Amino acid sequence: MEVEKNVRAFLKQKGIKQAYIAKSCGWTKQRVSNLVCGKKKMTADELAAICEVVGVPYDYFYHPQVNSK
Protein backbone atom coordinates (compact mmCIF):
# COMPACT_ATOMS: atom_id res chain seq x y z
CA MET A 1 0.00 0.00 0.00
CA GLU A 2 1.18 3.49 -0.78
CA VAL A 3 0.45 4.70 2.77
CA GLU A 4 3.14 2.51 4.31
CA LYS A 5 5.67 3.78 1.78
CA ASN A 6 4.70 7.37 2.59
CA VAL A 7 5.01 6.76 6.34
CA ARG A 8 8.46 5.21 5.85
CA ALA A 9 9.62 8.14 3.67
CA PHE A 10 8.27 10.69 6.18
CA LEU A 11 10.06 9.04 9.11
CA LYS A 12 13.31 8.96 7.16
CA GLN A 13 12.98 12.57 6.01
CA LYS A 14 12.24 13.83 9.52
CA GLY A 15 14.85 11.60 11.18
CA ILE A 16 12.26 9.86 13.34
CA LYS A 17 13.37 6.43 14.47
CA GLN A 18 11.05 3.45 14.32
CA ALA A 19 12.10 2.72 17.91
CA TYR A 20 10.60 6.07 18.95
CA ILE A 21 7.30 5.19 17.27
CA ALA A 22 7.34 1.78 18.93
CA LYS A 23 8.00 3.20 22.39
CA SER A 24 5.41 5.96 21.99
CA CYS A 25 2.72 3.55 20.82
CA GLY A 26 3.63 0.73 23.23
CA TRP A 27 4.53 -1.58 20.36
CA THR A 28 7.60 -3.65 19.56
CA LYS A 29 10.19 -2.35 17.12
CA GLN A 30 9.48 -5.41 14.99
CA ARG A 31 5.80 -4.48 14.72
CA VAL A 32 6.63 -0.96 13.54
CA SER A 33 9.16 -2.32 11.05
CA ASN A 34 6.61 -4.76 9.66
CA LEU A 35 4.05 -1.98 9.31
CA VAL A 36 6.20 0.61 7.58
CA CYS A 37 7.92 -1.96 5.34
CA GLY A 38 4.57 -3.32 4.20
CA LYS A 39 5.11 -6.81 5.62
CA LYS A 40 1.96 -6.39 7.73
CA LYS A 41 -1.10 -4.52 6.59
CA MET A 42 -1.50 -1.30 8.59
CA THR A 43 -4.89 -0.89 10.24
CA ALA A 44 -6.69 2.42 10.56
CA ASP A 45 -6.01 2.42 14.31
CA GLU A 46 -2.29 1.83 13.79
CA LEU A 47 -2.10 4.63 11.23
CA ALA A 48 -3.99 6.93 13.60
CA ALA A 49 -1.53 6.12 16.41
CA ILE A 50 1.47 6.88 14.21
CA CYS A 51 -0.11 10.13 13.03
CA GLU A 52 -0.70 11.16 16.63
CA VAL A 53 2.90 10.45 17.60
CA VAL A 54 4.38 12.40 14.67
CA GLY A 55 1.82 15.19 14.89
CA VAL A 56 0.15 15.02 11.48
CA PRO A 57 -3.53 14.68 10.54
CA TYR A 58 -4.90 11.20 9.87
CA ASP A 59 -5.14 11.70 6.10
CA TYR A 60 -1.62 13.15 5.75
CA PHE A 61 -0.04 9.97 4.40
CA TYR A 62 -2.68 9.54 1.71
CA HIS A 63 -1.60 12.75 -0.05
CA PRO A 64 1.93 13.61 1.13
CA GLN A 65 2.92 15.53 -2.03
CA VAL A 66 0.06 17.97 -1.38
CA ASN A 67 1.02 18.28 2.28
CA SER A 68 4.71 18.94 1.60
CA LYS A 69 4.07 22.25 -0.18
N, C-alpha and C positions, 0 to 999 in steps of 0.2 A: 504494500500500500504506500502511496505517496506520502501520507502523513508521517509514517515512521522515518522515512528518508529526510523529511523536512525537520523533524525533531532532532535527528542526529546531526544534521548540518547546523542547526541553530545552536546546539550545545557546543559543537566544535568552534563555531564562530565566536561565541561569547566566552569560551574558555571554561564552561561549566562541566565539571566532572560527573560521570555517571554515578560515582560513589556518593556525591552530594545529593543527587536525586534520590538514590536508594535510602540514604539515611533520613532525609527529609520526609519521605513517604512511608518509612518503616518497612521497606522492601529489601531484598537481597540485591547485591550488585549483579548477580547472574540474571535475576528477573529483569532489571533495567536493561542490561545488555541484550537479552533476548527480545525485549520490546522494541528498542530503537534499531536493532539490526534486522528486524522483520522475521525473526525465528519464531516468535509468538505473536499472534494477532493482538493488537492493542485494543482494549475495551474503552468505551466512552468514559467510564469512571477512572481508568488509568490515565487516559489523556487529560482529563480534567485535573487530576492530582498533579501531573507534571506541569500543566499550565499554571496552576496555583503556585507551585514552587518557584517557577521562573518568572512569574509575574506578567503573563500575557493572557489575553482573552481566549476562551475556549476554541474559537474558530480560527485563531491565528495560524495554525499549521496547515490549514486547508488552502490558504492563499498567501503564502509568505512573500511572494514577489510584490504583491500589493502593499503588504505591511512594511516592507523594507524601505519604502520611499519616504 
